[in-house]
Amino acid sequence: MFTVGIIGRPNVGKSTLFNRIAGRRIAIVDDMPGVTRDRIEYIAEWQGKKFKILDTCGYDLREDLLKKEMLKQFYASLDESDFFIFLVDGKEGVHPLDEIVCNILREKEKPFILAVNKIDNEKSEANVLEFYALGVDEIIPISATHGKNIDELLDKIAENVVEDDEIDAESRIKIVVVGRPNVGKSSLINKWLKEERLIVTPIPGTTRDSVDTFFEYNDEKYILIDTAGLRKKSVMFKDRIEKYGYYRSYDAIERADIAVGLIDATQGVTERDVKVIADAYEAGRPVVIAVNKWDAVEKDEKLGNKFRREIAEKFKFLNNPPVLFISAVTGKNIYKIFDAVNELYKEYTKRIQTSKLNKLLEEVQMKHQPPVVRNRRVKFYYMTQVGVKPPEFVVFVNYPDAVHFSYRRFIVNQLRESFGFRGVPLIVNYRKRGEKKEF
């Protein structure tokens, strides 16, 4: 798909412009330079033309490990993009790094348009003239924050878009990879993609944004979502950028279909692993548990069984989830995750006929009579499925509040026994007959 990269030095407003074009807050925005580290993408549309917009990390020449990894991402975005928005800061004027980026674009011989950002009023428009020193014929003054001239910028992009096969994001299974810091989330996605798409370092908190990547495997289409490693809220909230990453991770879980929960084999199952994976399941997302770094532990015949017993004990609430032992370094079993995802997705989107549900409801009452309340027995009238992702059911009953927790659990267990739903959260609501409710 035609790809437009937003490129420039740090803190010129690339993520703000990306969010403006996307029409919603996807990339983290902060005044601190270097907030964006990985490439973030979104399918945008203007004048009937669809294109992929790519937010990139800022071009920087500092020597620390993280900056070097970010520079690799910068050059990767140059190869991936067909057209560029070269963004500069209208308040600060021409910066030496602007000149370097401009020369890099010329060397790549790829088309670009120069957008001077932070031109918020008539007084600041005079600052635009300085940027003609970069040798660019056409310049568009914009304000990504206030939306000034964004339509003109998008018109220029639409003129250059070469349409090809469209990417339908809605038809793809969305897989979010969750876990504590440094369990290998970005490494796993990079291994799937066979490229260093996401920055990987030993530094906790390297990933900040939730990064979406379009991917195909065995003719199936997916969106892979990397997330920030989730530490305790009290720890993450000490850093405002990590705080943003915390909320972005939970937003990513909400819009995903399936979660892959990573556990570090060298450290075993920790309380934090249980909390992160439980949060995904409570949000209504089925979970594939992947024990990563399996190559880094000394294995014997009993270790795998020991892990399975521990997972079964600590993750009872997941209802027999798929468990895989993988290595994001060697690639061991990483593609088996997609088989597990596909099976969970079938269960996640499964619909049961109302006639079958009502037959089950009759059998449930024969196996275990409903309780008596105020000298009157609770009566179940009928059951119907009202939604999927996750599967949701409604049972109509004369006294909804009188249905005890244990009986509710019994009904859920009977649903699983009769229709499967392995590893999938089920929602069963109870309504009084005749009660009107929007489903």
For each residue, the residues with C-beta under 8 A, 3 or more apart:
1: 43 50 51 52 164 165 166 167
2: 51 52 82 83 161 162 163 164
3: 41 51 52 53 54 80 81 82 83
4: 51 52 53 54 81 82 83 84 85 157
5: 54 56 77 78 80 81 83 84 85
6: 14 17 18 53 54 55 56 84 85 87
7: 14 56 59 74 77 78 81 84 85 86 87 101 105 112
8: 12 14 58 59 86 87 88 98 101
9: 12 58 59 60 88 95 97 98 101
10: 33 34 57 58 59 60
11: 31 32 33 34 58 89
12: 8 9 58 87 88 89 117
13: 16 17 87 89 117 118 144 145
14: 6 7 8 17 18 36 55 56 58 87
15: 18 19 27 28 29 35 36 40 55
16: 13 19 20 29 117 144 145
17: 6 13 14 20 21 85 87 115 117 142 144 150
18: 6 14 15 21 22 26 27 40 42 53 55
19: 15 16 22 24 25 26 27 29
20: 16 17 23 144 147 150
21: 17 18 42 44 53 150 154
22: 18 19 26 42 44 53
23: 20
24: 19
25: 19 29
26: 18 19 22 40 42 55 209
27: 15 18 19 36 40 55 209
28: 15 35 36 208 209 241 244 245 248
29: 15 16 19 25 35
30: 35 240 241 244
31: 11
32: 11 35 241
33: 10 11 58 60
34: 10 11 37 57 58 60 66 67 70
35: 15 28 29 30 32 208 241
36: 14 15 27 28 40 55 56 57 58 208 209
37: 34 57 66 69 70 73 199 206 207 208 209
38: 57 73 186 197 198 199 207 209 211 226
39: 54 55 56 57 73 76 77 80 197 211
40: 15 18 26 27 36 54 55 209 211 212
41: 3 52 53 54 55 212 213 214
42: 18 21 22 26 52 53 212
43: 1 50 51 52 53 167 169
44: 21 22 50 51 52 53
45: 48 49 50 51
46: 49 51 154 155 157 158
47: 154 155 158
48: 45
49: 45 46 158 161 163
50: 1 43 44 45 161 163 166 167
51: 1 2 3 4 43 44 45 46 157 161
52: 1 2 3 4 41 42 43 44 167
53: 3 4 6 18 21 22 41 42 43 44
54: 3 4 5 6 39 40 41 77 80 81
55: 6 14 15 18 26 27 36 39 40 41
56: 5 6 7 14 36 39 73 74 77
57: 10 34 36 37 38 39 60 70 73 74
58: 8 9 10 11 12 14 33 34 36 70 74
59: 7 8 9 10 71 74 97 100 101 104
60: 9 10 33 34 57 67 70 71 97
61: 67 71 97
62: 67
63: 67 68
64: 67 68
65: 68 69 201 203
66: 34 37 69 70 199 201 203 206
67: 34 60 61 62 63 64 70 71
68: 63 64 65 71 72
69: 37 65 66 72 73 199 200 201
70: 34 37 57 58 60 66 67 73 74 199
71: 59 60 61 67 68 74 75
72: 68 69 75 76 196 199
73: 37 38 39 56 57 69 70 76 77 196 199
74: 7 56 57 58 59 70 71 77 78
75: 71 72 78 79
76: 39 72 73 79 80 195 196 197
77: 5 7 39 54 56 73 74 80 81
78: 5 7 74 75 81 104 105 108 110
79: 75 76
80: 3 5 39 54 76 77
81: 3 4 5 7 54 77 78 84 110
82: 2 3 4 110 111 162
83: 2 3 4 5 110 111 112 113 157 160 161
84: 4 5 6 7 81 105 110 111 112 113
85: 4 5 6 7 17 112 113 115 153 157
86: 7 8 101 102 105 112 113 114 115
87: 6 7 8 12 13 14 17 115 117
88: 8 9 12 94 95 98 114 115 116 117 131
89: 11 12 13 92 93 95 116 117 118
90: 93 116 117 118 119 124 127 128 131 141
91: 118 124 127
92: 89 95
93: 89 90 127 130 131
94: 88 98 99 130 131 133 134
95: 9 88 89 92 98 99
96: 99 100
97: 9 59 60 61 100 101
98: 8 9 88 94 95 101 102 131 134
99: 94 95 96 102 103 134
100: 59 96 97 103 104
101: 7 8 9 59 86 97 98 104 105
102: 86 98 99 105 106 134 135 136
103: 99 100 106 107
104: 59 78 100 101 107 108
105: 7 78 84 86 101 102 108 110 112
106: 102 103 109
107: 103 104
108: 78 104 105
109: 106
110: 78 81 82 83 84 105
111: 82 83 84 160
112: 7 83 84 85 86 105
113: 83 84 85 86 138 140 153 156 157
114: 86 88 131 134 136 138 139 140
115: 17 85 86 87 88 139 140 141 142 153
116: 88 89 90 119 127 128 131 139 140 141 142
117: 12 13 16 17 87 88 89 90 142 143 144
118: 13 89 90 91 124 143 144 145
119: 90 116 124 125 127 128 141 142 143 148 149
120: 124 143 145 146 148
121: 124 125
122: 125
123: 126
124: 90 91 118 119 120 121 127
125: 119 121 122 128 141
126: 123 129
127: 90 91 93 116 119 124 130
128: 90 116 119 125 131 139 141
129: 126 132
130: 93 94 127 133
131: 88 90 93 94 98 114 116 128 134 136 139
132: 129 135 136 139
133: 94 130
134: 94 98 99 102 114 131
135: 102 132
136: 102 114 131 132 139
137:
138: 113 114
139: 114 115 116 128 131 132 136
140: 113 114 115 116 149 152 153 156
141: 90 115 116 119 125 128 148 149
142: 17 115 116 117 119 148 149 150 152 153
143: 117 118 119 120 146 147 148 149
144: 13 16 17 20 117 118 147 150
145: 13 16 118 120
146: 120 143
147: 20 143 144 150
148: 119 120 141 142 143
149: 119 140 141 142 143 152 153
150: 17 20 21 142 144 147 153 154
151: 154 155
152: 140 142 149 155 156
153: 85 113 115 140 142 149 150 156 157
154: 21 46 47 150 151 157 158
155: 46 47 151 152 158 159
156: 113 140 152 153 159 160
157: 4 46 51 83 85 113 153 154 160 161
158: 46 47 49 154 155 161
159: 155 156
160: 83 111 156 157
161: 2 49 50 51 83 157 158
162: 2 82
163: 2 49 50 166
164: 1 2
165: 1
166: 1 50 163
167: 1 43 50 52 214
168: 171 172
169: 43 172 214 223
170:
171: 168 221
172: 168 169 214 221 222 223
173: 220 221 222 223 257 258 341 342 345
174: 222 223 225 255 256 257 258
175: 222 223 224 225 256 257 258 259 260 341
176: 210 225 227 252 253 256 258 259 260 280 285
177: 185 188 189 224 225 226 227 259 260 262
178: 185 227 230 249 253 259 260 261 262 276 277 280
179: 183 184 185 229 230 261 262 263 273 276
180: 183 229 230 231 264 270 272 273 276
181: 204 205 228 229 230 231
182: 202 204 229 264
183: 179 180 229 262 263 264 292 293
184: 179 187 188 262 264 292 293 328
185: 177 178 179 188 189 207 226 227 229 262
186: 38 189 190 198 199 200 206 207 226
187: 184 190 191 200 328 329
188: 177 184 185 191 192 260 262 290 292 326 328 334
189: 177 185 186 192 193 197 198 213 224 226
190: 186 187 193 195 196 197 198 200 328
191: 187 188 194 328 329 331 334
192: 188 189 215 217 224 334 335
193: 189 190 197 213 215 224
194: 191
195: 76 190
196: 72 73 76 190 199 200
197: 38 39 76 189 190 193 213
198: 38 186 189 190 207 211 226
199: 37 38 66 69 70 72 73 186 196 206 207
200: 69 186 187 190 196 206
201: 65 66 69 206
202: 182
203: 65 66 206
204: 181 182 229 231
205: 181 208 228 229 239 242 245
206: 37 66 186 199 200 201 203
207: 37 38 185 186 198 199 211 226 227 228 229 245
208: 28 35 36 37 205 228 241 242 244 245 248
209: 26 27 28 36 37 38 40 228 245 248
210: 176 225 226 227 228 245 248 249 251 252
211: 38 39 40 198 207 225 226
212: 40 41 42 223 224 225
213: 41 189 193 197 223 224 225 226
214: 41 167 169 172 221 222 223 224
215: 192 193 221 222 223 224
216: 219 220 221 222
217: 192 220 222 335 338
218: 338
219: 216
220: 173 216 217 338 342
221: 171 172 173 214 215 216
222: 172 173 174 175 214 215 216 217 338 341
223: 169 172 173 174 175 212 213 214 215
224: 175 177 189 192 193 212 213 214 215
225: 174 175 176 177 210 211 212 213 252 255 256
226: 38 177 185 186 189 198 207 210 211 213
227: 176 177 178 185 207 210 230 245 248 249 252 253
228: 181 205 207 208 209 210 242 245 246 248 249
229: 179 180 181 182 183 185 204 205 207
230: 178 179 180 181 227 236 246 249 272 275 276 279
231: 180 181 204 235 236 242 272
232: 235 236 272
233: 236 237 246
234: 237 238
235: 231 232 238
236: 230 231 232 233 239 242 243 245 246
237: 233 234 242 243 246
238: 234 235 242
239: 205 236 242 243
240: 30 243 244
241: 28 30 32 35 208 244 245
242: 205 208 228 231 236 237 238 239 245 246
243: 236 237 239 240 246 247
244: 28 30 208 240 241 247 248
245: 28 205 207 208 209 210 227 228 236 241 242 248 249
246: 228 230 233 236 237 242 243 249 250
247: 243 244 250 251
248: 28 208 209 210 227 228 244 245 251 252
249: 178 210 227 228 230 245 246 252 253
250: 246 247 253 254 279 283
251: 210 247 248 254 255
252: 176 210 225 227 248 249 255 256
253: 176 178 227 249 250 256 259 279 280 283 285
254: 250 251 283
255: 174 225 251 252
256: 174 175 176 225 252 253 259 285
257: 173 174 175 285 345 348 389
258: 173 174 175 176 285 286 287 288 341 344 345 348
259: 175 176 177 178 253 256 277 280 281 285 286 287 288
260: 175 176 177 178 188 287 288 290 337 341
261: 178 179 273 276 277 280 287 288 289 290
262: 177 178 179 183 184 185 188 290 292
263: 179 183 268 269 273 289 290 291 292 311
264: 180 182 183 184 267 268 292 293
265: 268 291 292 293 294 296 297 307 325
266: 293 296 297
267: 264 270
268: 263 264 265 307 310
269: 263 273 274 307 310 311 314
270: 180 267 273 274
271: 274 275
272: 180 230 231 232 275 276
273: 179 180 261 263 269 270 276 277
274: 269 270 271 277 278 314 315
275: 230 271 272 278 279
276: 178 179 180 230 261 272 273 279 280
277: 178 259 261 273 274 280 281 287 289 315 318
278: 274 275 281 282 317
279: 230 250 253 275 276 282 283
280: 176 178 253 259 261 276 277 283 285 287
281: 259 277 278 284 285 286 287 317 318 425
282: 278 279 425
283: 250 253 254 279 280
284: 281 389 390 425 427
285: 176 253 256 257 258 259 280 281 390 425
286: 258 259 281 321 344 345 347 348 390 423 424 425
287: 258 259 260 261 277 280 281 318 321 423
288: 258 259 260 261 321 322 324 337 340 341 344
289: 261 263 277 311 315 318 321 322 323 324
290: 188 260 261 262 263 323 324 325 326 337
291: 263 265 294 307 311 323 324 325 326
292: 183 184 188 262 263 264 265 326 327 328
293: 183 184 264 265 266 296 297 327 328 329
294: 265 291 297 299 325 326 327 332 333
295: 327 329 330 332
296: 265 266 293 327 329
297: 265 266 293 294 303
298:
299: 294 303 304
300: 303
301: 304 305
302: 305 306
303: 297 299 300 306 307
304: 299 301 307 308 325
305: 301 302 308 309
306: 302 303 309 310
307: 265 268 269 291 303 304 310 311 323 325
308: 304 305 311 312 323
309: 305 306 312 313
310: 268 269 306 307 313 314
311: 263 269 289 291 307 308 314 315 321 323
312: 308 309 315 316
313: 309 310 316
314: 269 274 310 311
315: 274 277 289 311 312 318 321
316: 312 313
317: 278 281
318: 277 281 287 289 315 321 423
319: 416 421 422 423 424 425
320: 422 423
321: 286 287 288 289 311 315 318 423
322: 288 289 340 343 344 423
323: 289 290 291 307 308 311
324: 288 289 290 291 333 336 337 340
325: 265 290 291 294 304 307 332 333
326: 188 290 291 292 294 332 333 334 336 337
327: 292 293 294 295 296 330 331 332 333 334
328: 184 187 188 190 191 292 293 331 334
329: 187 191 293 295 296
330: 295 327
331: 191 327 328 334 335
332: 294 295 325 326 327
333: 294 324 325 326 327 336 337
334: 188 191 192 326 327 328 331 337
335: 192 217 331 338 339
336: 324 326 333 339 340
337: 260 288 290 324 326 333 334 340 341
338: 217 218 220 222 335 341 342
339: 335 336 342 343
340: 288 322 324 336 337 343 344
341: 173 175 222 258 260 288 337 338 344 345
342: 173 220 338 339 345 346
343: 322 339 340 346 347 422
344: 258 286 288 322 340 341 347 348 422 423 424
345: 173 257 258 286 341 342 348 349
346: 342 343 349 350
347: 286 343 344 350 420 421 422 423 424
348: 257 258 286 344 345 388 389 390 391 424
349: 345 346 388 389
350: 346 347 388 391 419 420 421
351: 385 388 391
352: 356 357 385 391 419
353: 356 357
354: 357 358 382 383 384 385
355: 358 359
356: 352 353 359 360 418 419
357: 352 353 354 360 361 382 383 384 385 393
358: 354 355 361 362 382 383
359: 355 356 362 363
360: 356 357 363 364 383 414 415 418
361: 357 358 364 365 380 382 383 395
362: 358 359 365 366
363: 359 360 366 367 414
364: 360 361 367 368 380 410 411 414
365: 361 362 368 369 370 380
366: 362 363
367: 363 364 414
368: 364 365 407 410
369: 365 377
370: 365 377 378 379 380 403 407
371: 377 378 402 403 404 407
372: 375 376 377 378
373: 376 377 378 399 402
374:
375: 372
376: 372 373 398 399
377: 369 370 371 372 373
378: 370 371 372 373 397 398 399 402 403
379: 370 397 398
380: 361 364 365 370 383 395 396 397
381: 396 397 398 433
382: 354 357 358 361 395 396
383: 354 357 358 360 361 380 393 394 395 396
384: 354 357 393 394
385: 351 352 354 357 388 391 392 393
386: 392 393 394 439
387: 390 391 392 427 439
388: 348 349 350 351 385 391 392
389: 257 284 348 349
390: 284 285 286 348 387 424 425 426 427
391: 348 350 351 352 385 387 388 421 424 426 427
392: 385 386 387 388 426 427 428 429 439
393: 357 383 384 385 386 415 426 427 428 429
394: 383 384 386 428 429 430 431 437 439
395: 361 380 382 383 403 411 428 429 430 431
396: 380 381 382 383 430 431 432 433
397: 378 379 380 381 400 403 430 431 432 433
398: 376 378 379 381 432 433
399: 373 376 378 402 403 432
400: 397 403 430 431 432
401:
402: 371 373 378 399
403: 370 371 378 395 397 399 400 407 408 430
404: 371 407 408
405: 408 409
406: 409 410
407: 368 370 371 403 404 410 411
408: 403 404 405 411 412 428 430
409: 405 406 412 413
410: 364 368 406 407 413 414
411: 364 395 407 408 414 415 428
412: 408 409 415 416 426 428
413: 409 410 416 417
414: 360 363 364 367 410 411 417 418
415: 360 393 411 412 418 419 421 426 428
416: 319 412 413 419 420 421 422 426
417: 413 414
418: 356 360 414 415
419: 350 352 356 415 416
420: 347 350 416
421: 319 347 350 391 415 416 424 426
422: 319 320 343 344 347 416
423: 286 287 318 319 320 321 322 344 347
424: 286 319 344 347 348 390 391 421
425: 281 282 284 285 286 319 390
426: 390 391 392 393 412 415 416 421
427: 284 387 390 391 392 393
428: 392 393 394 395 408 411 412 415
429: 392 393 394 395
430: 394 395 396 397 400 403 408
431: 394 395 396 397 400 435 437
432: 396 397 398 399 400 435
433: 381 396 397 398
434:
435: 431 432
436:
437: 394 431
438:
439: 386 387 392 394
